[in-house]
Amino acid sequence: MAPTPAALCGVPRVLNYTYNRVLLTFYAQQNAGQYAKEIIGHMAENYVLRSRMAEHTMVNENYEPNDREEGVLKQFKEGRDSGDPWGRVNPLYLREHSDLDKGQVEYALRNLKNAGWVKQLNRGGLYELVEDPREAKKD
């Protein structure tokens, strides 16, 4: 049996999306419309806030990448001067074109993403170079 609607009102931000969908279906079938509307409202509000935050991430100009992250950045920039497509990579590409293992690639991408230098475009792991602020300082 699902939790009571009153118990959910303060919790929807903690629950994962799939579980929320199951609960919403359950409560919609039980004619608990007001509670379902509240939960949907919380979910929509959180989604919009996360989307806006992801779009407007500031680049941390003070971040200093380590050697592994420098190698990852080099892969992002590969092809830029030759007119080839550049600026987008996935973790598998990075592992195949470097000596980094899966954990090292994920750690480097996470650090660069947190610094705002790269952004993740989809759940499949496609990343895009946003900016290397060191290059802007040189100009």
QUIJOGI-V441100 format. One record per residue. N is the residue number from 0. PSI is psi in degrees with one decimal (999 if undefined). Layout:
# QUIJOGI-V441100
n-><N N>
psi-><PSI PSI>
This chain:
# QUIJOGI-V441100
n-><0 1 2 3 4 5 6 7 8 9 10 11 12 13 14 15 16 17 18 19 20 21 22 23 24 25 26 27 28 29 30 31 32 33 34 35 36 37 38 39 40 41 42 43 44 45 46 47 48 49 50 51 52 53 54 55 56 57 58 59 60 61 62 63 64 65 66 67 68 69 70 71 72 73 74 75 76 77 78 79 80 81 82 83 84 85 86 87 88 89 90 91 92 93 94 95 96 97 98 99 100 101 102 103 104 105 106 107 108 109 110 111 112 113 114 115 116 117 118 119 120 121 122 123 124 125 126 127 128 129 130 131 132 133 134 135 136 137 138>
psi-><141.1 156.6 161.0 151.5 -37.3 -35.7 -24.2 -22.9 -35.4 0.4 -15.1 -25.1 -23.4 -32.0 151.6 164.0 -44.0 -43.9 -40.4 -42.4 -41.0 -45.5 -40.7 -41.5 -44.0 -48.5 -31.3 -39.0 -27.3 9.5 36.7 52.9 -44.1 -43.6 -41.0 -40.3 -39.5 -43.6 -44.1 -40.9 -44.7 -43.5 -45.4 -43.1 -45.0 -40.1 -45.5 -43.5 -43.8 -39.6 -44.6 -39.9 -39.9 -36.0 -29.6 36.7 130.1 145.3 127.0 101.5 -17.5 -5.4 136.3 104.7 146.0 -177.5 -40.9 -43.2 -33.8 -41.0 -39.4 -44.2 -37.7 -39.6 -37.1 -38.5 -8.5 130.4 -7.0 -42.8 -17.9 -2.4 -0.4 160.0 141.7 170.3 -8.0 132.4 165.0 164.9 -37.4 -43.3 -44.0 -40.8 -39.7 -24.9 19.9 179.7 16.1 145.7 178.3 -46.1 -40.5 -39.9 -46.5 -41.2 -44.6 -44.9 -40.9 -43.9 -43.7 -35.8 -43.8 -30.0 -9.3 8.6 -30.2 160.3 149.1 124.7 -28.0 171.7 -19.5 -12.2 17.3 127.0 151.5 138.1 125.2 -55.9 143.9 101.0 -17.7 -32.0 -33.7 -34.1 -30.1 -30.9 999>
